[in-house]
């Protein structure tokens, strides 16, 4: 791979497969407030850190204001040279007019001369020009504008600079011609659903296509690339992971397999999260690390409940074999969440990941239900490729009645489906557990009664004396089968 130049934003470098190709010109386009200046500053600050000489050419906002705004997000601009070509207050107070020549002809030459002199004296390796569309008003027609921009970019590239230039992608001044003239085009998007970034052109290299979630923070720009599971792979041993509850393992013919996706599904309060944590308790005994992402239940409530049923979550957390992470779905996009999971797996070596629950994860899509299967499929496939065991908790609406494993069409991506049900037996509410699917092994076809006591999880013998169990209102069968 050829040498790359970092943009100063790790997520964008990942999208660009390592960064920008040096000594080329790239367009950054977006509406007002989209983050173009922040991206340009990140690019230049990275140049300072690399011992390079960066140049910021501003045609709109004053250099003083840019420096102040940069300081607010923690950027040190001391090593950046600013060429301020923005209009000063004198222009308005002196009411300059041009009677013989047009304003474009009068203004263009001294501005061009300042740029040429600055570039020749500084010899910058990085240049950010904000915004190139201002040159349009210094040209008498479109042909002259295109010719001027091409000549200007060629001048900078011949001086050894890598150039980033911005444009306002407004309808009154379209920048389609700038996209054609650039070696790459980076688009910044913002709408009611949040911010995102995409790359549509990158000469000489492949890149990660599609929209990638972006966030502007008090530390600058953060980009969370869309997860591509096929580029991640880790060798692992396909072995059985037991729960540590003998009758439950007997029901599942040994437990669940490493690197598989298991769905625990059932109504609220039936014990789905508890069963998942039981597998993590057993994994902690082997020294393996697990992580739970809580989208719904408060952490303190879950921890207290687990301690009350003999799952020592506090001790597991202290030994760093368990991490419980609260997630507010309205504050995180699926791409951002996937990035968090990726760091937990690759940096903290998590071997089991539980998402509690799919309904909470669904909220992060902000109403785009059609994307739920796509995002969840990519995340689960990545975890499987990395040898991580995935546990999905799914809450069904119905307490009793007709049985449905899931209402959101994710059964196909699971290797194992374990369902839990409430039963009404002689006027008493009880619980049952059963296996609906195991892709890699056989399983017990009968249901068993489930109890969650202060001593832990208790799974009873097969409920062979009942029928119509899945309806929620089972009937007794006598010895003659009637």
LOFI-933282 format. One line per 3 residues: number of its first residue (from 0); for each residue x, z, y of C-alpha. Coordinates in steps of 0.2 Angstrom, whole numbers. Each point is the difference from the previous one (the first is absolute). Layout:
<nodes>
NUM = X:Z:Y ~ ...
</nodes>
This chain:
<nodes>
0 = 0:0:0 ~ 6:-4:18 ~ 5:13:12
3 = -16:8:8 ~ -2:8:17 ~ -11:16:0
6 = -15:0:12 ~ 2:19:2 ~ -16:2:-10
9 = 2:3:-18 ~ -18:-6:-5 ~ 3:-16:10
12 = 17:-3:-9 ~ -9:2:-16 ~ -13:-13:4
15 = 14:-12:6 ~ 9:3:-17 ~ 15:9:9
18 = -2:-4:18 ~ 2:-15:12 ~ 12:-14:-3
21 = 13:1:14 ~ 2:-12:14 ~ -18:-6:0
24 = -15:1:11 ~ -15:10:-5 ~ -17:1:9
27 = -10:17:1 ~ -18:-3:5 ~ -14:11:3
30 = -13:6:13 ~ 3:13:14 ~ 5:16:-8
33 = 3:-7:-17 ~ 18:7:-1 ~ 11:-15:5
36 = 11:10:12 ~ 2:14:-13 ~ 5:-12:-13
39 = 13:-8:12 ~ 7:16:5 ~ 2:5:-18
42 = 10:-16:-3 ~ 11:3:15 ~ 3:19:-4
45 = 5:-5:-18 ~ 13:-11:8 ~ 7:14:10
48 = 2:10:-16 ~ 9:-14:-8 ~ 12:-1:14
51 = -7:-16:7 ~ -4:-5:18 ~ -19:-3:2
54 = -9:-8:15 ~ -17:3:6 ~ -7:-13:12
57 = -17:5:8 ~ -11:-12:10 ~ -15:12:1
60 = 2:18:-1 ~ 15:8:11 ~ 15:6:-9
63 = -2:17:7 ~ -17:2:-7 ~ 6:-7:-17
66 = 13:13:-1 ~ -12:14:4 ~ -12:-5:-13
69 = 14:-2:-13 ~ 6:18:3 ~ -18:6:-3
72 = 2:-6:-18 ~ 18:6:-3 ~ 9:-17:3
75 = 17:2:8 ~ 2:-15:11 ~ 17:4:7
78 = 9:-13:-10 ~ -13:-14:5 ~ 4:-12:14
81 = -16:-4:10 ~ -2:-16:10 ~ -15:4:11
84 = -9:-17:6 ~ -17:8:3 ~ -7:-2:18
87 = 4:14:12 ~ -11:8:13 ~ 10:-11:14
90 = -8:-16:-7 ~ -18:7:5 ~ 5:8:16
93 = 10:-16:6 ~ -14:-12:-5 ~ 11:-14:-5
96 = -6:-17:0 ~ 7:-17:-4 ~ -5:-14:11
99 = 11:-15:-6 ~ 3:5:-18 ~ -11:8:-13
102 = 2:18:-5 ~ 6:-5:-17 ~ 14:-11:6
105 = 6:14:13 ~ -1:14:-12 ~ 7:-8:-16
108 = 18:-4:5 ~ 6:18:6 ~ -9:8:-15
111 = 9:-12:-12 ~ 16:3:9 ~ -1:19:-2
114 = -3:-2:-18 ~ 14:-12:-3 ~ 12:12:9
117 = -5:15:-9 ~ 1:-8:-17 ~ 17:-7:4
120 = 7:17:6 ~ -8:11:-13 ~ 1:-11:-15
123 = -14:9:-9 ~ -3:0:-18 ~ -19:4:2
126 = -12:-6:13 ~ -18:5:3 ~ -10:-10:13
129 = -16:7:5 ~ -10:-11:3 ~ 4:-18:-3
132 = -17:-6:6 ~ 5:5:17 ~ 11:-16:0
135 = -16:-10:-1 ~ -4:4:18 ~ 17:-6:5
138 = -2:-17:-8 ~ -10:-15:8 ~ -8:-5:-16
141 = 0:3:-19 ~ 14:-12:-4 ~ 12:8:13
144 = -5:17:-7 ~ 4:-5:-18 ~ 17:-8:5
147 = 5:15:11 ~ -4:12:-15 ~ 9:-10:-13
150 = 15:-2:12 ~ 0:19:4 ~ -1:5:-18
153 = 14:-12:-5 ~ 11:7:14 ~ -2:18:-7
156 = 3:-5:-18 ~ 15:-10:4 ~ 7:16:8
159 = -2:9:-17 ~ -16:10:5 ~ -15:4:-12
162 = -15:-1:11 ~ -17:8:0 ~ -12:-6:13
165 = -18:5:3 ~ -16:-8:5 ~ -18:4:4
168 = -11:-9:-12 ~ -14:-1:12 ~ -13:-15:0
171 = 4:-4:18 ~ 19:-3:-4 ~ 1:-5:-18
174 = 18:2:-8 ~ -2:-13:-14 ~ 15:-9:6
177 = 11:15:0 ~ -4:3:-18 ~ 6:-17:-4
180 = 16:2:10 ~ 4:17:-8 ~ 9:3:-17
183 = -12:14:-4 ~ -17:6:6 ~ -5:19:-1
186 = -18:4:5 ~ -6:17:6 ~ -18:3:-3
189 = -12:14:6 ~ -18:3:-2 ~ -13:14:-3
192 = 7:2:-18 ~ 18:3:6 ~ 16:-9:3
195 = 9:-12:-12 ~ 14:-13:0 ~ 3:-16:-9
198 = 13:-14:-1 ~ -6:-18:-1 ~ 17:-9:2
201 = 18:5:-5 ~ 12:-15:-2 ~ 13:1:-13
204 = -8:15:-10 ~ -15:6:-9 ~ -10:15:7
207 = -14:11:-5 ~ -16:-8:5 ~ -16:8:5
210 = -5:14:12 ~ 10:16:0 ~ -6:16:8
213 = 9:5:16 ~ 0:16:10 ~ 7:3:18
216 = 6:18:1 ~ 9:11:12 ~ 16:-5:-10
219 = -3:-19:1 ~ -8:-13:-12 ~ -3:4:-18
222 = -4:-14:-12 ~ -7:2:-18 ~ 2:-16:-10
225 = -13:-5:-12 ~ 5:6:-18 ~ 6:-14:-12
228 = 0:8:-17 ~ 9:-14:-8 ~ 16:3:8
231 = 2:17:-6 ~ 5:4:-18 ~ 7:15:-9
234 = 4:2:-19 ~ -9:14:-8 ~ -5:6:-17
237 = -18:-2:-5 ~ -3:17:-7 ~ -15:12:-1
240 = -4:13:13 ~ -10:14:-7 ~ -11:12:10
243 = 5:16:-9 ~ -18:3:-5 ~ 0:-4:-19
246 = -18:-5:-1 ~ 1:-11:15 ~ 15:-8:-7
249 = -9:-2:-17 ~ -14:-9:9 ~ 12:-12:9
252 = 11:-2:-16 ~ 15:8:8 ~ -3:-1:19
255 = 3:-14:12 ~ 15:-12:0 ~ 13:-1:13
258 = -1:-14:12 ~ -19:-2:-2 ~ -15:2:11
261 = -13:13:-5 ~ -17:2:9 ~ -8:17:-1
264 = -18:-3:5 ~ -16:10:2 ~ -11:10:12
267 = 6:12:13 ~ 7:17:-7 ~ 0:-5:-18
270 = 19:3:-2 ~ 9:-17:4 ~ 13:6:11
273 = 3:15:-11 ~ 3:-11:-16 ~ 13:-10:10
276 = 9:15:6 ~ 1:6:-18 ~ 10:-15:-4
279 = 12:4:15 ~ 2:18:-6 ~ 6:-6:-17
282 = 11:-13:9 ~ 8:14:11 ~ 5:9:-16
285 = 10:-15:-4 ~ 8:0:17 ~ -9:-15:6
288 = -7:-2:18 ~ -18:-4:4 ~ -9:-3:16
291 = -18:2:5 ~ -8:-9:15 ~ -15:9:6
294 = -12:-11:9 ~ -15:12:0 ~ 2:18:-6
297 = 10:12:11 ~ 16:5:-7 ~ -2:18:1
300 = -16:-1:-10 ~ 7:-10:-14 ~ 16:11:-1
303 = -11:16:-1 ~ -11:-8:-13 ~ 14:-5:-11
306 = 9:17:0 ~ -17:7:-5 ~ 0:-10:-16
309 = 18:2:-5 ~ 8:-15:8 ~ 15:7:9
312 = 0:-12:15 ~ 9:11:12 ~ 15:3:-13
315 = 0:-19:-3 ~ 1:-4:18 ~ 14:13:3
318 = 10:-8:-14 ~ -4:-17:7 ~ -8:-7:-15
321 = -16:-2:9 ~ -4:-7:18 ~ -17:1:7
324 = -2:-11:15 ~ -16:0:11 ~ -6:-17:6
327 = -12:-4:14 ~ -6:-17:-4 ~ -6:-4:17
330 = 18:2:7 ~ 9:-10:-14 ~ -2:-18:-5
333 = 3:-5:-18 ~ 17:-8:4 ~ 5:16:8
336 = -6:10:-15 ~ 9:-11:-12 ~ 16:2:10
339 = -2:19:-2 ~ -2:-2:-19 ~ 15:-11:-1
342 = 11:12:8 ~ -6:14:-11 ~ 3:-10:-16
345 = 17:-8:6 ~ 8:15:9 ~ -9:15:-7
348 = -1:-7:-18 ~ -18:4:-3 ~ -5:-4:-18
351 = -19:3:2 ~ -11:-5:15 ~ -18:6:2
354 = -12:-8:13 ~ -14:12:3 ~ -11:-9:3
357 = -3:-18:0 ~ -15:3:11 ~ 11:8:13
360 = 13:-14:-1 ~ -14:-12:2 ~ -3:7:18
363 = 17:-6:5 ~ -6:-18:-1 ~ -12:4:14
366 = -15:-9:-7 ~ 10:-15:-8 ~ -6:4:-18
369 = 5:-18:-5 ~ 18:6:2 ~ -1:16:-11
372 = 3:-8:-16 ~ 15:-11:7 ~ 9:15:8
375 = -3:12:-15 ~ 5:-13:-12 ~ 17:-3:9
378 = 3:18:1 ~ -4:4:-18 ~ 10:-15:-6
381 = 15:5:10 ~ 0:18:-8 ~ -2:-7:-17
384 = 15:-12:3 ~ 10:16:5 ~ -5:9:-16
387 = -11:13:10 ~ -16:6:-8 ~ -15:-2:11
390 = -15:11:0 ~ -15:-6:10 ~ -15:12:4
393 = -16:-8:2 ~ -16:8:5 ~ -17:-7:-6
396 = -16:3:9 ~ -12:4:-14 ~ 1:18:-8
399 = -11:-6:-15 ~ -9:-16:-5 ~ 7:-17:-4
402 = 19:1:-3 ~ 12:-11:11 ~ 19:2:-1
405 = 2:-6:18 ~ -10:-8:14 ~ 15:-9:8
408 = 6:-12:-13 ~ 17:7:-4 ~ -2:3:-18
411 = 10:-16:-5 ~ 16:7:8 ~ 0:16:-10
414 = 8:3:-17 ~ -10:15:-4 ~ -17:6:6
417 = -5:18:-3 ~ -17:5:5 ~ -8:17:4
420 = -19:4:-1 ~ -12:14:4 ~ -12:4:-14
423 = -16:9:0 ~ -1:9:-17 ~ -15:12:-2
426 = -1:3:19 ~ 18:3:2 ~ 12:-11:10
429 = 16:-4:-10 ~ 14:-13:0 ~ 6:-13:-12
432 = 16:-11:0 ~ 3:-16:-9 ~ 11:-15:-1
435 = -7:-17:4 ~ 15:-11:0 ~ 19:1:-6
438 = 9:-16:1 ~ 16:5:-10 ~ -7:11:-14
441 = -16:5:-9 ~ -10:15:6 ~ -14:12:-6
444 = -17:-8:1 ~ -10:16:2 ~ -2:11:15
447 = 5:18:1 ~ -6:15:10 ~ 11:5:15
450 = 2:17:7 ~ 12:5:15 ~ 3:19:-1
453 = 12:12:8 ~ 11:-3:-15 ~ 1:-18:2
456 = -8:-16:-7 ~ -10:2:-16 ~ -6:-15:-10
459 = -12:3:-14 ~ -3:-9:-16 ~ -8:-17:-1
462 = -19:0:5 ~ -6:-9:-15 ~ -16:10:-1
465 = -7:-8:17 ~ -6:-17:4 ~ -4:-9:17
468 = 15:10:7 ~ 4:-14:13 ~ -18:2:7
471 = 4:18:6 ~ -14:7:-10 ~ 5:0:-18
474 = -11:4:-15 ~ 5:10:-15 ~ 2:-9:-17
477 = -5:10:-16 ~ 11:-1:-16 ~ -11:-15:-6
480 = 5:-10:16 ~ -17:1:8
</nodes>
